[in-house]
Amino acid sequence: MQIKLLCVGDVVGGPGRRVLRAGLTDLVAEHDIDCVIVNAENAAAGSGITPAIYDKILSYGVDVITLGDHIYRRKEIIPVLEQSDQVVRPANLPLGAPGKSFVVRSCKGNHAVAVVSLLGRMFMKTPVDCPFVAVDRILGTISAKTKIIVIDMHAEATSEKVAMGWHLDGRVSLLFGTHTHIPTADERVLPKGTAFITDLGMTGPYDSVLGRCKERVLSAMISAVPAPFDVATGDVRLSGVIVTVESTTGKALDIRRVVYEGRFEE
């Protein structure tokens, strides 16, 4: 039996949430998606997530939310992180950090899907443990629960994401990268059966600098005078991948990029 996963890249602000809502309705129906995984760490005005936005995103049909280096930007989300089985914190945060290091979610067709988030260390400001050691430790626990395992590698360096893909080839169903907001064109199934892409890209306004108002960013870069980087509004798209997995083995059969640019209500 096969299962189809839809994984969506970093949702940025209100524009990202609106295109996510519209895109999921169309994509899930068109491709008969069984499980939806979304990185939403920029969902609240471009940084962090609130309980209200968490509830709203789940209401769109999302099964699991992953987060990244802005996970604790909104302190009010901490009780949700500690209680919910539909959101994960990076597994290599220091011991005692609020939230779950992995979740196993029963999706459509009673398929159990495990989701893990990891933070990279290269060029990242958040102090974290080694992601390679952390994921090895967690897989020892998860592998007894399900064969379908998805990893979100939230990292700046492409080399670190690619290295993690090779490290996990044959041990997880899918490793996708997030954080840089730029979709990459290297999607493939690695030799031992793990689907991989360096970065899903951003779900938000592409008439921007990584989702932020380009005039504000340019001004700050040229003048060196700090300015608030407001979320942009133009050319809004959903970016992600659709992955087909053999449910009994957990091996990926296919991965392909998807971009949704359909109309939606403001």
C-alpha positions as CSV (number, residue, x, y, z in Angstrom):
1,M,0.0,0.0,0.0
2,Q,1.2,3.5,-0.7
3,I,0.8,6.8,1.2
4,K,1.1,10.3,-0.2
5,L,2.6,13.1,1.8
6,L,2.3,16.8,1.1
7,C,5.1,18.8,2.8
8,V,4.9,22.6,2.7
9,G,7.7,25.1,3.2
10,D,8.0,27.9,5.7
11,V,4.6,29.8,6.0
12,V,5.3,33.5,6.2
13,G,2.7,35.8,7.8
14,G,-0.9,36.4,6.8
15,P,-0.2,36.0,3.0
16,G,1.4,32.6,3.6
17,R,-1.5,31.4,5.8
18,R,-4.1,32.5,3.2
19,V,-2.4,30.7,0.3
20,L,-1.9,27.7,2.5
21,R,-5.6,27.5,3.2
22,A,-6.5,27.8,-0.5
23,G,-3.7,25.5,-1.7
24,L,-4.4,22.7,0.7
25,T,-8.0,22.5,-0.4
26,D,-7.0,22.1,-4.0
27,L,-3.9,20.0,-3.7
28,V,-5.3,17.5,-1.2
29,A,-8.3,16.8,-3.4
30,E,-6.3,16.7,-6.7
31,H,-3.5,14.4,-5.5
32,D,-5.4,12.3,-2.9
33,I,-3.1,13.4,-0.1
34,D,-3.0,11.2,3.0
35,C,-0.9,13.4,5.3
36,V,0.0,17.1,5.4
37,I,3.1,18.4,7.1
38,V,3.8,22.2,7.3
39,N,6.7,24.3,8.6
40,A,4.9,27.3,10.3
41,E,7.7,28.9,12.3
42,N,7.2,32.2,10.4
43,A,3.4,32.2,10.5
44,A,2.9,35.0,13.1
45,A,3.8,38.2,11.3
46,G,6.9,36.6,9.9
47,S,8.4,35.2,13.2
48,G,7.1,32.5,15.5
49,I,3.6,31.1,15.9
50,T,0.7,31.8,18.3
51,P,-1.9,29.4,19.8
52,A,-4.6,31.1,17.6
53,I,-2.6,30.7,14.4
54,Y,-1.7,27.1,15.4
55,D,-5.4,26.3,15.7
56,K,-6.1,28.0,12.4
57,I,-3.4,26.1,10.5
58,L,-4.7,22.8,11.8
59,S,-8.2,23.7,10.8
60,Y,-7.0,23.9,7.1
61,G,-6.3,20.1,7.2
62,V,-2.7,20.1,8.4
63,D,-1.7,16.9,10.3
64,V,1.7,18.0,11.8
65,I,3.3,21.4,12.2
66,T,7.1,21.7,12.4
67,L,9.0,24.7,13.7
68,G,12.6,26.0,13.7
69,D,14.9,28.6,15.3
70,H,11.9,31.0,16.0
71,I,10.0,28.4,17.9
72,Y,10.0,30.3,21.2
73,R,9.6,33.8,19.7
74,R,6.0,33.9,21.0
75,K,6.1,32.7,24.6
76,E,2.4,31.9,24.6
77,I,2.9,28.9,22.3
78,I,4.9,27.0,25.0
79,P,1.8,25.3,26.6
80,V,0.7,24.1,23.2
81,L,4.2,22.7,22.5
82,E,4.1,20.8,25.7
83,Q,0.6,19.3,25.3
84,S,-0.1,18.8,21.5
85,D,0.7,15.7,19.5
86,Q,0.5,17.7,16.3
87,V,3.6,20.0,16.6
88,V,7.3,19.2,17.1
89,R,10.2,21.3,18.4
90,P,13.7,20.7,17.0
91,A,14.9,17.5,18.6
92,N,18.4,18.7,19.1
93,L,17.5,21.7,21.3
94,P,19.0,21.5,24.8
95,L,17.6,18.9,27.3
96,G,14.6,20.4,29.0
97,A,13.5,22.7,26.2
98,P,9.6,22.8,26.0
99,G,7.9,20.6,23.5
100,K,8.1,17.2,21.9
101,S,11.2,16.0,20.1
102,F,9.0,13.8,17.8
103,V,5.4,13.0,17.2
104,V,3.7,9.9,15.6
105,R,0.4,10.9,14.0
106,S,-2.3,8.6,12.6
107,C,-3.2,10.0,9.2
108,K,-5.8,9.1,6.6
109,G,-6.1,5.4,6.1
110,N,-4.7,4.8,9.6
111,H,-1.1,5.3,8.4
112,A,1.2,6.1,11.3
113,V,3.6,8.9,10.3
114,A,6.5,10.0,12.6
115,V,7.7,13.5,12.2
116,V,11.0,14.9,13.5
117,S,12.5,18.4,13.3
118,L,16.2,19.2,13.5
119,L,18.1,22.5,13.7
120,G,21.3,22.9,11.8
121,R,24.4,24.3,13.5
122,M,26.3,25.9,10.6
123,F,25.7,29.7,10.5
124,M,22.8,29.4,12.9
125,K,22.6,31.5,16.1
126,T,20.6,29.0,18.2
127,P,22.8,26.9,20.5
128,V,21.9,23.3,19.8
129,D,23.3,19.8,20.2
130,C,24.6,17.8,17.2
131,P,21.7,17.0,14.9
132,F,23.3,13.8,13.6
133,V,23.7,12.4,17.1
134,A,20.2,13.6,18.1
135,V,18.4,12.0,15.1
136,D,20.3,8.7,15.6
137,R,19.1,8.6,19.2
138,I,15.5,9.3,18.3
139,L,15.3,6.9,15.4
140,G,16.0,4.1,17.9
141,T,12.7,4.9,19.5
142,I,10.7,5.8,16.5
143,S,11.6,2.8,14.3
144,A,9.6,0.4,16.5
145,K,6.5,2.6,16.1
146,T,6.3,3.1,12.3
147,K,8.3,2.7,9.1
148,I,7.1,6.1,7.7
149,I,9.4,8.7,9.1
150,V,9.7,12.4,8.0
151,I,12.5,14.7,8.9
152,D,12.5,18.5,8.6
153,M,16.1,19.8,8.6
154,H,15.8,23.5,9.4
155,A,19.2,24.8,8.5
156,E,21.1,27.6,6.7
157,A,23.9,25.6,5.0
158,T,23.0,23.4,2.0
159,S,26.0,21.2,2.7
160,E,24.6,20.3,6.2
161,K,21.2,19.4,4.8
162,V,22.8,17.3,2.0
163,A,25.0,15.6,4.5
164,M,22.1,14.7,6.7
165,G,20.3,13.3,3.7
166,W,23.1,10.8,3.1
167,H,23.4,10.1,6.8
168,L,19.7,9.0,6.9
169,D,19.4,7.4,3.5
170,G,17.5,4.1,3.9
171,R,16.5,4.9,7.5
172,V,13.8,7.5,6.9
173,S,11.1,8.0,4.2
174,L,11.8,11.7,3.6
175,L,14.2,14.4,4.6
176,F,13.3,17.9,3.5
177,G,15.1,21.2,4.2
178,T,13.5,24.4,5.4
179,H,14.7,27.9,6.6
180,T,16.3,29.5,3.6
181,H,13.0,30.3,1.9
182,I,14.4,29.4,-1.5
183,P,13.1,26.3,-3.3
184,T,15.8,24.0,-4.6
185,A,15.7,21.8,-7.7
186,D,17.5,18.8,-6.4
187,E,14.6,16.6,-5.4
188,R,15.3,12.9,-5.8
189,V,15.0,9.5,-4.1
190,L,18.4,8.5,-2.7
191,P,19.8,5.0,-3.5
192,K,18.5,3.3,-0.3
193,G,15.0,4.8,-0.5
194,T,14.9,8.1,1.2
195,A,13.3,11.0,-0.6
196,F,15.3,14.2,-0.3
197,I,15.2,17.9,-1.2
198,T,17.6,20.6,0.1
199,D,14.8,23.2,0.7
200,L,11.1,23.3,0.1
201,G,11.0,27.0,-0.4
202,M,8.7,29.5,1.1
203,T,4.9,29.7,1.4
204,G,4.3,33.4,1.2
205,P,5.0,36.5,-0.9
206,Y,7.8,36.1,-3.5
207,D,7.7,39.8,-4.5
208,S,10.0,40.3,-1.5
209,V,13.3,39.5,0.1
210,L,12.6,36.1,1.7
211,G,9.1,37.2,2.5
212,R,9.8,40.7,3.8
213,C,9.1,44.0,2.1
214,K,12.0,44.5,-0.3
215,E,12.1,48.3,0.0
216,R,12.7,48.0,3.8
217,V,15.4,45.3,3.4
218,L,17.2,47.2,0.6
219,S,17.2,50.3,2.6
220,A,18.7,48.6,5.6
221,M,21.3,46.8,3.5
222,I,22.4,49.9,1.7
223,S,22.3,52.4,4.5
224,A,23.2,50.2,7.5
225,V,20.3,51.8,9.4
226,P,18.0,49.2,11.0
227,A,14.4,49.1,9.9
228,P,11.4,46.8,10.7
229,F,11.1,44.2,8.0
230,D,7.4,44.0,7.4
231,V,5.9,41.0,5.7
232,A,5.4,41.6,2.0
233,T,2.2,41.0,0.1
234,G,2.8,40.4,-3.6
235,D,3.2,37.2,-5.7
236,V,2.0,34.8,-3.0
237,R,2.7,31.1,-3.6
238,L,2.7,27.8,-1.8
239,S,5.9,25.8,-2.2
240,G,6.4,22.2,-1.2
241,V,6.7,18.6,-2.3
242,I,4.5,15.6,-2.8
243,V,6.1,12.3,-1.9
244,T,4.8,8.8,-2.5
245,V,5.9,6.2,0.1
246,E,5.5,2.4,0.3
247,S,3.8,2.2,3.7
248,T,5.0,-1.3,4.7
249,T,8.7,-0.6,4.1
250,G,8.8,3.2,4.6
251,K,10.7,3.5,1.3
252,A,10.0,6.5,-0.9
253,L,8.9,5.8,-4.5
254,D,8.7,9.3,-5.9
255,I,9.2,13.0,-5.0
256,R,8.2,16.0,-6.9
257,R,8.0,19.7,-6.3
258,V,4.7,21.5,-6.2
259,V,3.9,25.2,-6.5
260,Y,0.4,26.6,-5.9
261,E,-0.3,30.0,-7.3
262,G,-4.1,29.9,-7.3
263,R,-6.4,32.7,-6.5
264,F,-7.6,33.1,-2.9
265,E,-9.5,35.6,-0.8
266,E,-7.6,38.3,0.9
